[in-house]
Amino acid sequence: MKISGRNKIKGKVIKATPGVVSAEVEIDAGNGIRLVGLITKGSLDDLDIKEGDEVTALVKATSVMFIKE
């Protein structure tokens, strides 16, 4: 499979919270890095994502913001 997104982050699912339409998935990528993403509940069910699973997050964004205080 070829994918145009280059920001691939592997991690372990530490939380998968389904809602009515969407689901929040949190992964631990190691070194204290955690990533939270929102997917459809259908995708959560189709991929059978659950706590403890190893997954890869693919991040494709048109903008990134930084804040320094």
C-alpha positions, -999 to 999 in steps of 0.1 A, spaced: 0 0 0 13 34 -9 2 65 10 10 101 3 11 111 40 46 111 55 39 117 91 34 81 104 36 76 142 34 41 156 20 35 191 -1 15 214 -38 23 219 -42 34 255 -78 46 252 -106 41 227 -138 60 235 -167 54 212 -195 79 208 -227 78 188 -210 89 155 -173 94 163 -147 79 185 -117 93 203 -85 72 201 -54 79 222 -21 63 215 12 61 234 40 67 209 68 63 236 91 88 252 62 104 269 45 113 236 7 107 234 -14 114 204 -52 118 204 -73 115 172 -109 115 163 -123 89 138 -157 77 129 -173 51 151 -177 30 119 -139 31 114 -133 21 150 -156 -9 145 -143 -18 111 -107 -18 122 -116 -34 156 -94 -9 174 -92 -15 211 -69 -8 241 -36 -25 238 -36 -27 200 -5 -15 181 -15 10 154 0 36 132 -14 72 131 -11 89 98 -12 127 101 -19 148 71 -26 184 79 -27 216 58 -16 237 87 3 234 120 3 260 147 28 267 175 25 287 206 53 301 228 46 319 259 
